[in-house]
Amino acid sequence: MTKIALVTGAGSGIGRHSALALHAAGYNVTICGRREETLLETVSMAGLDGTKFDTFVCDVSKPDDVVAMFEQIETTHTRLDVLFNNAGANAPSTNFGDLTYEQWKNVIDVNLTGSFLCARYAFDLMRRQNPQGGRIINNGSISAHAPRPGSAPYTSSKHGISGLTKTISLDGRAYNIACGQIDIGNALTPLTERMTKGVPQADGSIRVEDTMEVEDVANAVVSMADLPLTANIQFMTIMATNIPFVGRG
């Protein structure tokens, strides 16, 4: 039986490449994002076998969008085996004393509330379907362990993701639902290209940081997804080997 996966924020970066990797591994993949044209670009990158992709324009911070997406998944496939909760947003590096409510709310709405909404409806479908169960993979960040200067909304959201991951893991045991988190450091995407030009460090300096190929992250997501539900990677950290994470400060 072909497994069904949903990847949020799949119009670019980690989401796009994870969707392509899951597709290459044999999954039937639903991808969502806020812009149809970028989703269609993702599908086109799969080549001739792009028929195993479904696209859905969805803002994960909006409950009505998420409900409609899960209704379509259940109608089309009757089940969901894997959710990669990837959609995310960030704000410009801002000293906490200058951070606006709007900047805070936008990041929390997408990163934390959006992840909650998608996980909530995935969980509900997974416990109702037959056979019961599935896997939820949340995109965390090394910021869930060690923040960058000026990153209060993003860091707070990723600490929240860690709490969400742990509680879903506990509540999912009765329904054969596994939940894990992948914490990523410096995958080279359009959003992290600034790393190659220098980013603020804890000592006040600006330094160029190493990056890694986004395909390596995508392959790690597939390795988590492919595990039997009797096994779970609770937390995985994957990062460019030489970034200032261990010893950051």
Wavefront OBJ file of the C-alpha trace (Angstrom):
o trace
v 0.000 0.000 0.000
v 1.379 3.397 -1.020
v 1.870 5.653 1.974
v 0.359 9.136 2.016
v 2.414 12.102 3.200
v 1.632 15.784 3.703
v 4.395 18.399 3.600
v 3.541 21.958 4.590
v 5.493 24.925 3.287
v 6.508 22.867 0.259
v 6.825 25.711 -2.229
v 10.515 26.235 -1.493
v 13.511 25.229 0.582
v 13.377 22.364 3.056
v 9.700 21.649 2.416
v 10.160 21.467 -1.346
v 13.163 19.152 -1.185
v 11.601 16.964 1.506
v 8.475 16.558 -0.625
v 10.625 15.571 -3.608
v 12.600 13.093 -1.486
v 9.432 11.512 -0.093
v 8.040 11.294 -3.610
v 11.234 9.600 -4.815
v 10.927 7.157 -1.897
v 7.504 6.076 -3.143
v 5.122 8.221 -1.114
v 2.026 9.851 -2.552
v 2.626 13.433 -1.417
v 0.240 16.296 -0.767
v 2.037 19.628 -0.648
v 0.699 22.916 0.611
v 1.820 26.516 0.684
v 0.443 29.998 0.258
v 1.313 30.389 -3.443
v 0.090 28.004 -6.108
v 2.843 28.901 -8.563
v 5.625 27.776 -6.219
v 3.795 24.531 -5.445
v 3.513 23.813 -9.154
v 7.251 24.477 -9.492
v 7.839 21.802 -6.855
v 5.668 19.333 -8.765
v 7.491 20.107 -12.023
v 10.810 19.260 -10.373
v 9.588 15.694 -9.838
v 9.749 15.107 -13.581
v 7.390 12.845 -15.482
v 6.107 11.080 -12.376
v 4.658 14.220 -10.820
v 1.263 12.519 -10.805
v 1.866 11.374 -7.223
v 1.579 14.974 -6.051
v -1.527 16.782 -4.856
v -1.300 20.527 -4.251
v -3.360 22.644 -1.900
v -3.098 26.396 -1.410
v -3.210 26.835 2.344
v -2.164 29.347 4.968
v -1.499 27.065 7.939
v -2.200 29.891 10.393
v -5.846 29.970 9.229
v -8.035 27.217 10.723
v -10.505 27.193 7.824
v -7.685 26.601 5.317
v -6.315 23.713 7.363
v -9.723 22.081 7.845
v -10.408 22.268 4.095
v -7.022 20.729 3.314
v -7.552 17.771 5.626
v -11.045 17.227 4.291
v -9.546 16.972 0.805
v -6.841 14.550 1.965
v -9.402 12.295 3.642
v -11.747 12.428 0.643
v -8.963 11.679 -1.842
v -6.827 9.192 0.086
v -8.948 8.145 3.122
v -5.823 8.301 5.310
v -2.579 10.089 6.140
v 0.579 8.235 7.133
v 3.100 11.062 7.552
v 2.840 14.777 8.266
v 5.984 16.862 7.914
v 5.022 20.024 9.774
v 7.474 22.307 8.009
v 5.830 25.658 7.175
v 7.585 28.513 8.926
v 8.163 32.237 9.079
v 10.785 34.512 10.588
v 11.254 38.175 11.391
v 14.319 40.337 10.746
v 16.913 40.166 13.509
v 15.568 42.673 16.047
v 16.701 43.600 19.536
v 13.993 42.498 21.944
v 13.356 46.082 23.058
v 12.476 47.046 19.483
v 10.370 44.016 18.598
v 6.824 44.850 17.491
v 3.670 42.942 18.345
v 3.022 42.401 14.637
v 6.454 40.795 14.136
v 5.913 38.544 17.143
v 2.378 37.535 16.160
v 3.218 36.707 12.546
v 5.989 34.285 13.521
v 4.014 32.630 16.329
v 0.893 32.335 14.173
v 2.726 30.445 11.427
v 5.400 28.511 13.305
v 3.514 27.456 16.412
v -0.219 27.891 15.833
v 0.102 26.628 12.250
v 2.003 23.563 13.442
v -0.614 22.945 16.117
v -3.474 23.159 13.622
v -1.891 20.765 11.126
v -0.807 18.319 13.834
v -4.232 18.486 15.480
v -6.131 17.516 12.333
v -3.506 14.963 11.305
v -3.762 13.372 14.744
v -7.537 13.182 14.495
v -7.416 11.514 11.072
v -4.662 9.108 12.116
v -6.609 7.859 15.132
v -9.798 7.366 13.070
v -8.320 5.661 10.028
v -7.918 1.934 9.493
v -5.272 0.754 10.070
v -4.901 3.248 12.860
v -1.791 5.354 13.392
v 0.768 7.488 11.613
v 3.748 9.738 12.128
v 4.049 13.476 12.716
v 7.448 15.097 12.139
v 7.794 18.655 13.406
v 10.409 21.009 11.997
v 12.165 22.470 15.010
v 15.486 24.276 14.868
v 18.767 24.417 16.686
v 17.249 27.678 17.959
v 15.093 25.433 20.146
v 18.315 24.813 22.095
v 20.527 27.871 21.556
v 19.111 31.176 20.262
v 20.686 33.744 18.027
v 20.753 37.383 19.128
v 17.625 39.271 18.114
v 15.519 36.162 17.480
v 12.878 36.206 20.242
v 9.791 35.278 18.184
v 11.492 32.546 16.158
v 13.299 31.044 19.144
v 10.161 31.131 21.289
v 8.157 29.432 18.569
v 10.717 26.649 18.246
v 10.805 26.068 22.006
v 7.036 25.738 21.706
v 7.475 23.162 18.942
v 9.595 21.036 21.281
v 6.802 21.072 23.859
v 4.262 20.258 21.175
v 6.371 17.329 19.969
v 6.672 15.834 23.435
v 2.986 16.136 24.267
v 1.857 14.709 20.915
v 4.232 11.790 21.529
v 2.542 11.075 24.847
v -1.032 11.550 23.682
v -0.417 9.551 20.513
v 0.708 6.348 22.221
v -2.828 5.045 22.601
v -3.461 5.439 18.861
v -0.162 4.210 17.339
v 0.803 7.793 16.454
v 4.519 8.580 16.653
v 5.820 12.130 16.813
v 9.386 13.333 16.382
v 11.256 16.552 15.715
v 14.068 17.440 13.354
v 16.240 20.368 14.466
v 18.061 21.867 11.500
v 21.080 24.130 11.441
v 22.073 26.077 8.331
v 20.615 24.153 5.418
v 21.335 26.265 2.347
v 18.005 27.664 1.135
v 16.932 31.127 -0.045
v 15.959 31.908 3.562
v 19.416 31.058 4.917
v 21.524 32.487 2.118
v 22.405 35.356 4.462
v 24.584 32.883 6.409
v 27.073 33.019 3.562
v 27.379 36.803 3.965
v 27.625 36.998 7.747
v 25.125 36.844 10.612
v 25.202 38.260 14.182
v 26.967 36.220 16.854
v 26.516 36.252 20.621
v 29.726 38.229 21.090
v 28.411 41.032 18.878
v 30.481 40.133 15.846
v 29.236 39.336 12.338
v 30.557 36.104 10.891
v 30.037 33.937 7.847
v 28.714 30.505 8.833
v 29.038 27.180 7.065
v 25.975 25.677 5.420
v 24.959 22.203 4.282
v 23.021 20.918 1.295
v 19.261 20.996 1.725
v 19.029 17.536 0.134
v 20.810 16.115 3.191
v 17.998 17.423 5.373
v 15.389 16.000 3.014
v 17.015 12.569 3.188
v 16.994 12.768 6.980
v 13.248 13.501 6.916
v 12.701 10.418 4.751
v 14.734 8.299 7.175
v 12.457 9.435 10.014
v 9.319 8.863 7.942
v 10.346 5.375 6.839
v 10.693 3.933 10.335
v 8.058 1.419 11.434
v 5.648 2.890 13.973
v 7.222 0.683 16.621
v 10.301 2.957 16.438
v 10.629 6.726 16.653
v 13.386 9.303 16.335
v 12.204 11.630 19.072
v 14.715 14.385 18.297
v 17.219 14.573 15.462
v 19.742 17.388 15.082
v 21.215 17.801 11.616
v 23.515 20.731 10.932
v 26.463 21.979 8.981
v 29.403 20.387 10.754
v 31.324 23.567 11.542
v 28.612 26.023 12.562
v 28.900 27.709 15.967
v 26.226 25.703 17.758
v 28.045 23.473 20.207
v 29.857 26.119 22.187
v 27.673 28.960 20.937
v 27.807 31.884 23.344
l 1 2 3 4 5 6 7 8 9 10 11 12 13 14 15 16 17 18 19 20 21 22 23 24 25 26 27 28 29 30 31 32 33 34 35 36 37 38 39 40 41 42 43 44 45 46 47 48 49 50 51 52 53 54 55 56 57 58 59 60 61 62 63 64 65 66 67 68 69 70 71 72 73 74 75 76 77 78 79 80 81 82 83 84 85 86 87 88 89 90 91 92 93 94 95 96 97 98 99 100 101 102 103 104 105 106 107 108 109 110 111 112 113 114 115 116 117 118 119 120 121 122 123 124 125 126 127 128 129 130 131 132 133 134 135 136 137 138 139 140 141 142 143 144 145 146 147 148 149 150 151 152 153 154 155 156 157 158 159 160 161 162 163 164 165 166 167 168 169 170 171 172 173 174 175 176 177 178 179 180 181 182 183 184 185 186 187 188 189 190 191 192 193 194 195 196 197 198 199 200 201 202 203 204 205 206 207 208 209 210 211 212 213 214 215 216 217 218 219 220 221 222 223 224 225 226 227 228 229 230 231 232 233 234 235 236 237 238 239 240 241 242 243 244 245 246 247 248 249
